[in-house]
Amino acid sequence: MVGACRHDDGGEIILPPSSSEAVHYSDLYDPVQDDGQFYMPEFPRIPSLYWNCVGMKDEGLSYQLLCESLAGIVNGAFKENRSDIAIWLDIDSDSYSRAKASLGKEVGRQSAYELLSGNYGPVDGTEVQVKDLIKGYVLVDVATNPESAVVASVAAHVYQSVIVDVTLQDRISSIGLSMLYDARGKSTQDAWSEFKDKCSNSSLVIMPVGTAELRNYSICNRLFTINLNKQRGTTSGGMNSKLFDEVLSWLAPNSPVLGWESGEFGEDEFVGKVSRYGHLMLAADWSYNHPLTSALARNRQPSALSPVINPRDIDYNEKKNFVSFFLSDGDNYQWVMGDGFVNDFYLLRSRSEVKMSYGLAAQALSELSPDRYSQLLGLCAEGNTLMETFGGGYFYADTYALNTDRRKESLSVIAGRTAAHMRQHRLKVLQLTSWRAFSQDAMEAYQAFVDANDQLEGIVVIQYSPYTGGNGEIRWCTNKRGYDIPVVSVKYSLWNGLPTDVGGGNPQQVAKTMSTQEPSMEPSFSVCCVHAWSAFAGLRSSDAALSCIEQLPDSFEAVSTHEIIWRIRMAFRKEQTLKYLSAIQ
């Protein structure tokens, strides 16, 4: 596992003929099936009937908490076969509309108040009353004690009660519900002390105080919910840091942690902990309807496949400065679920010219929203590359499970899950992130992913800060078939404000740096990350990449990440690559 320092023999490359037993390269994928790769709490059936709870996005936090908790309890009853009707929270978005279309019949569109007070009688032959599923309410005071709503998010599933703020208490009491738990003076630590033994440790929700999102998910699955900051967006009111450590130690190994936090610290302050305890962070704080978007996901896996380029079709005798551009932050589930992702980043007309590559949280999407995942696979253009981003969630490969005594076992588990998802959807390139791109611990993790998947053809690595910390270096891991798999670190990054001395900046600055650093007299291979949250005179994603390409000399050529992986393999492992190519057609 050494750095690639020089090319193999630079003579003309003549591809060997395919052997008589060669397989079609496009057929190298596994059938869609359950190979034990599913790791999210399961919503095991699709409702044939559901209520559509409306108005959640139009009113304030108190009503949102009521809606989320109502959906969580009703959907939990459906999951546990105590009811035959579920609740959908009305969200105006194409991706959510697609998911809703996979459900059964919409019974009606009601507010949370109407659902709590109405007697609907027979509905398509099913006798259902929402209020029969609700035992009472948990009282909170979000203005005086923001943590009370976090406590209530746990107490709600314990008491099978909706969350009611003091501002709504009279209205809910008039419906006939009684208070079963008073959370107004309680802290998140109190919730842990009182309810730990009544929570599933299969997953965790972390959300800032003053939010309502993900309560549907946490209550339905009887999960613990935690906030890191006691006051929203600031550490000045204190933090639940020690409690966070205790909760992460209690979680089952390799568990998904959904949500996010924010404050006077970098994301590494909490993602770092999640990673060290051997769990997977998923940015899902502004996403909705997880129980129903994920209903029976393991039986609804997309049949669509990621596009690939046949490595036999590449002209390996070209001698250019090859560069591949890929979009960052594909691990951000909530962003990928939004309409803006498709319209403003994924379907830009320039994507084909740039041969743009995209990371996706493929595992999370395939479990939490198979409808959205299927759509994104179908929309990906030929010549573009889809990469599995981070292997099931956000973590640092070199720190994963270091706070435990099961690091090797945990790496093997997440690598095996990732391999199954990638092979079944024909994803050939894996994107990982590390605290230090080529530390010994990082290399150990890369090798685990290579060991688990002999269809994995290359790994792209970003270093946490800066993304370009690996400086384009290439290392190698050998798979179980004896082939060396390149681990390619990012060398450049289109990122507003990132210094040019680390390969960053706007398109003009990065083009100038590339022109200086890549010798035009011999081929070179570099990967450039396009920062999703940077815009350059309004240009984003492949538009920003195209702007950079247009300012490069003719010696440069943009290729997809899949193609650059194969060019690297031919340049540095020629004999192995020719052997592989003889086995495909």
N, C-alpha and C positions, 0 to 999 in steps of 0.2 A: 504494500500500500504506500507507494512513493509518488511524489509529484511527477507529472509529465514534463520532462525537460527538453526532449528533442523528438522530432518526427522519426518514424521508421523510414526505410529506403524511399527516396523521393522519385523513383522511376515511374513510368507509366503504369497505371493500375488497370489490369484486365480482369474483369469479373469471371469467376469460374462458372461453367454451366451448372444448372441445377441438377442435383442427383435424381436418379429415377424414383426415389422415395421422397422427394422434396414436397413440402406442404405449402399451400398458399399462405403467404404472410398475413393477409387480411383475416385468415381463419384461425390465427393464433390467439384464442381467448377461451375462457371457460364458459360452460353453460350457466345461466343464471339459476342459482340455487342457494339454499341455506347451508353454508359451510361453517356455521358457528361465528360468523363475522358481526352479527348484530349485537349491539352493546347498549342501546338506548332503552329506557323503560318502555315496555311494549303496550300498545293499545291494540288488543288482539282481534277486534272485529269492526266492521263498518256499519254505522247505524243506517237502518232503512228509513228512519224518521228522525228529524231533528228540528228543534226550535232555533230561530235566528234572533239572537238577543241584540237589539239595536240601540244606537245612541251613545255607545261607549266612548267614541272619539269626540263627541260633541259636548260632553259635560266634563266636570273636573275630576280630581283624583278620587274623591269620596265615591262617586258613582262608578268610576272605573274599578275600584276595589270591590265594590258590590258585584259588578258584572263578572269580573275574573273569578271571584270566589264562588259565585253561583254556578258558573260553567264548570269550575273544578269539581264541585260536589256532585253535580248531576252527571258529568262525564265519568267521575269516579264510580258512581253507582252503576252506570252503563258498563264500565270496564269490569266491575265485580259482579255483573249479571243480576243486579238489583233493580234494573230498569231497562227498557227497550228503546228509550228515546234519549238523544244527546242534545247538547247545546253548542251552537256555533256563534262566535262573536263576530258581528258584522264588520268587515274590513273592506275598504274600497281599494282593491289592488288586483291586478291581473293574475298574479301568482296565487293569491288566496282564492280568487274566483275559480281558478282551475282545480284547486284542491277541493273546493266545495262541490264542484260538479261531479266529483267521484263519490259523493255521499248519496244517500237516498233522497227521500222527499222532504222538502221544507214544509213543516207543519204550519208555521206562521211567523210573522215578524212582530215581536213584542219587546217592550222595555223590560228591564229587570223587575220593576215594580209590578207590571202586569203578569209576568211569569210567576212571581211569588204569591200573588193574590188570586189568580184565575183558577177556576175549576174547568178543565177542558173536556172532561168526560171522555167518551170513546173517541179515539183518534185512529182511524183505519183499523178498527177492531181491537185497539190496545187501550186499556183503561189506565190513564196516566194523569197524575197531578204533581206538578213540580213541588208544591208545598209539602207533599208527603215525604219527599226526600230531604227536606231541610228541617233540622231539629230545632234551630233557633239562630241566634246571632252572637258574634264576638264583637264587643264594643271597643272602639279605638278613638283616639284623639290625635289626628295627624298634625294638627297645628301646634299643640302643646308638647307632644311627645312623638316625634316622627318614628321612633323605633316601635311604637305600639302596633303599627300596621305590619311590621315584619314579624312580630310575635304572633299577631292574629293570623298570618299566613300559615303558621304551623298549627295554631290552635283550631283553625277552621276545619282541617281534616280530622283532627282528634275529636272534636265535638260535632262534626258534620253540620257546621253553622256558617252562614255567610258573614262577611266582614262588613260592619256598619260603623261609620264615623258618627260622632256625636251630632253632627249637623243633619244627619238623616234618621236619627234614632226615633223621633216621634212618628215619622212617616212609616217606618218599618214596624214599629210597635202597633200602630193602628191596623196593620195587615193581620196581626194576630201572632207575630213571632215574639219570643221572650229571649232575654239575654241569658246566655249560658256561661259566658266567660268574659271577664272585664280585663282587657289588656291595656287600659289607659295609663296605668302606672308601671307597666312591665318593660323590661329591657330584653334585648336579644339573648343575653346571658341567662335571663330567667327562662326564656323559651327552651333553651338547651337543657337547663337543669330539670325542668318539668316534663319535657316531651321527647327527650332524646330516644327513650326506649319505645316510643310509639311511631318513630319515623323509619322509613326505609333508607338504607345506606347505599342504594343502587345509583343514586345521582344526587346532585346538589344544585340549588339555585342561589346565586349571589347577585343582589341587586341593591342599588343605592336607596336610602330612605327617600320618601317622597315619590315613589313609583308604584305602579300596580301590575306591570307586565310580568308574565311568567307564572302568576298565581294559579291560573287555570292548570298549567302543567304541574306545578309543585303540589297542589292540593289533590288533583286527580291521582297522582302517583304517591301520595303520602310522604313527601320529601321534607327535609329541613330547608329553611330559607335563612340566609344570613346577609347582613350588610357589613362592610368593612369600616366605613366612616359612620360615626354616630350622628353627624350632621352632614347634609348633602354637599358634596364637592369640596369639603375642607376637613383637615385632620384636627382642627383646633378644638373640636368638641370631644375628642377622644376617638380611639379605634378599637375594634374587636380583634386585634392581631393575634393574641394568645388563643382566643376562642377559635379563630380561623385555623390555627395550627391543630387544635384538638379535633375540630370537625373533619379536617382533611385526613388526619390519622385514622379517624373512625370510618371514613368512606371505604367501600369495597375497592380493591385494587383496580386501577385503570377505569375509573368511573368518569362519566361526563359531568362537567361543571358548567351550567348554563347561566348566562347573564353577563355582567360587566361591573366595574366600579370606576370611579373617577375621583380625582383629588389632587393634592400637591405631591404627586409621586408619578413615576413612570409605570406603564402597564406591567413591567417586569416585577414590580413590587408585589403584585398579587398573582399574575400569571406564573412568575418565578416560583412562588410557593406551590401553586397547583401542580406545576411540573415536577418539583422536587419530591412531592409526595406521591408521584406516579399517577396523576390524573390528567384529563384532557379538558382544556378551557374552550368553550364555544361562545363566541360573541353573538348572543341572541337576545340582548336586552330589550330591543324594540321589535320583537317578533311575536306572533300570536297563534292561537288555535293549535298548538302542538299536538294535543291528543288526537284531534280529528284529521289534521294534515298527515299524521303518521299512521293512521288506522290501517292495520293489517299490512304494514309496509313490507315485511319480508316476503309476502305473497304478491306484491305489486311492484316488483323491481322492473325498471325500464328495460325494454328489449333493444332500445337504440344503443348504438356503439359509438365510442369516440372515434373521430376520423384519424387515420394514421397514414404515414407516407411509407411506401415499400422501400426499404433501404437499397434494394437492387436498382431502383429508378434514379438514384442520385449519381450525378457525374462527379466522381471522386478525383478526376484529373483537373478540375478547376482549381486554380491557385489564387484565392482571394482572401480578403480580411472578412471572414464571416462573423456576423453578429446576430444574435437572437434577442428579441424584445418580449418581455412578458409582464402582465399586469399584476401588481401586488395586491395583497389583502383578500385573496380568494377564500381564506379561512373565515371571513366575516359573514356568517350565515344570514344575519338579518339584512345586510346590504344586498347580498345575492338574491334574496327573496323579493326585493323591492323592484318596482317597475323601472326606476332610474338606472339600475344596473344594466338591464337589457338595452334600454333605449339610448343611454348616454355613454356606455362603456363597451358593451359586448357586441352590438350590431352596427358599429360604425362602418361606413363604406370603405374606409382605409384598411380594415382588418386583413383583407385578402392581399393587398399590395405589400403590406408590412409582413405578412405571414405571422401575425400576432399570436402569442401564446397566452393562455389564461389558466391560472390556478383556480381550482374550485374545491370547496369543502365537500368532496364527492361522497364520502362516507356519511357525513351528517345529513346531506341532502337526500341521499338514497333511503335513509331511515325516517327523517323528520318530514320530508316532502318529496316522495317519489314522483309526484306529478310535475313539480318544478324541475327536478333533475332530468326527467325524460324530455321536457321542453328544451332545456339548455343543451342537452346532447344533440337533439334534433336540429337546433339552430346553429350549431358550430359548423363553420365553413370548411370545405376541403382546403388543406394547406395550413390550417391553424392547428395548434396543439392544445389539448386539455391536459393539465397536470393535477394529480391528487395533491392537495395542499395540506401538509403537516401530519397526515396520518390519523384522522379522526377528531382532531381538535388542535388547539394552539398549545404547544409545549416546546421546550428547548431540548433538542435531541441529546445534548451532552449533560444536561442536569436531570433528565427524566428519572424519577424514582430514586435519586441519590439519598434522600432522607429515609429510605426504607432498606430492608435487608433482602429485597426481592428485585433488584434492578434488572438482572439478566432475564428473569422470568417475565417481568413486566414488559421489557423491550420485545421479548418473543411474542407476547400476547398481542400487543398493538401492531407489531410487524405482520403477524399472521392475519389479523383482521384486515389490515390495509392491503395485503396481497390478494385476499379473496375478493374484495371490492374492485381493485384495479383489474384483476384478471377477468372478472365477469363483465366488465364494461370496456375492456380493451384500452385501458389507460397504461401507457408505457413509460411515462416519466413521472417521477416523484419529486415534489418540492419539500424540503425540510428547512428548519431554522435551528440555529445553535447559538449559544452564548459566545462561544469561540469556535470558529468554523472548522478548524482541523485539530482540536485538542484530542488527546487520547480517548476521552470519554465520548467525544463526537464520533470519532472513527468507529468505536465499538458499536454505537447506535446505527450508523450507516450500514455496517456489516450485518447487523441483525435484520434490517429491511431487505438486504440483498439475499441473505440466507433463506428468507421466507418466500422469495418470489423469483423463480428462474425466468419469468417473463419480464421482469424489470430491466429496462435497457439503459437507464441513466438516472442520476440524482442531481438536482440543482439545489444549491445551498445558499441561503442568505444568513449572514451573521446579524445578531440582534442590533448592534449599533457599532459602526455603521453597517448597513446592508452589504457594503462592498468590502468588508473587513478581510475577506479571503483573497482579495486582489486578483481574482480570476484564476487562482491556482487550481490545478486538477489533481485529485488523488484517485486511487483505484481500490475497489473491493472485488474479490473473486467470488463468483457465485458457485453453486454446487455442481454446475455442469462444466466448470473450469474456465468460464469466460470472465475476463476482467471488465467490471462495470465502472464507468467514470463517475466521479463525484465532482461536479463542476461548481465552483464558487462564483458568485456574482462579481463582476468587475466594474460595472458602471451602473449609475442610477439616475434616471430623470426625476429629480426631486428638488423642488424649490428650496433654496437655502442650504442644500447640502454642499459642502466645500468641493471645489474642483480638484483639490489635492487628494481626495479620496474617490475621484471618479464621478462626482455628482454635479448637479446644476441643471440649468435649463437646456433645451435642445441644442442651442448654439454652443453653449459651453461644453456639453458632453461631446458633441461632434468634434470640437477643437481638440479636446483631450484624447479622443479616440485616434484622430489623425496623427497626433504626436506620438502616441504610445504603440500603435500597431504598425509594424514595418510593412511597407507595401511590396517588398521584394520577396516575401515568403508568406504562405498562408497563416492566418491566425484565427482563433476561435474564442469569442467572448460573448458573455451574456449580460444583458442590460435590463434591470428591473425598472418598470415605469410605475412610479408611486401613484397609487390610486387617488390620493387626496391632494395632489398637486395639479394645478392648471397653468398653462403657459399661453398667455394671451387668449385664454378661453379654450385652448387645446388640451385634451385629455386622452388617455389610453392610446389606441393605435394612431390617432391624429397627432399626438405629441411625438410618438415614435417616428411617424412619417416625416414630420418636420425635421427631426434629427438626421434621418437618412438622407434627406434632400440636401443637407449641408456637408455630406461626406464625399470624399474623392471617389472616383469610379472604381478604385480597387476594393471598395467595400460592397458587400452584398448581404441583405437581410434574409435570413432563413428562419424557419420555425425551430423551436427548441428541440423537437423530435429529430429534425434533420441535423442540427448541429451536434447532437449526441452521437449520431452515426458518423458524421465527418470526423469527430474527435476519435472515435473508436478506430476508424480506418487510418487516421494519421499516426496514432500512437500504438495501436495494436493491430497492425495490418494483417499479419498471418492469421490471428484468431478471427478477425472479421471476415476475411475471405473464406475461411472454413465455415463460419456461420452462414454466409450468403449462399454457399453451395447447397445448404440444406433447405432453402426456401425457394419459392418461385413467385 
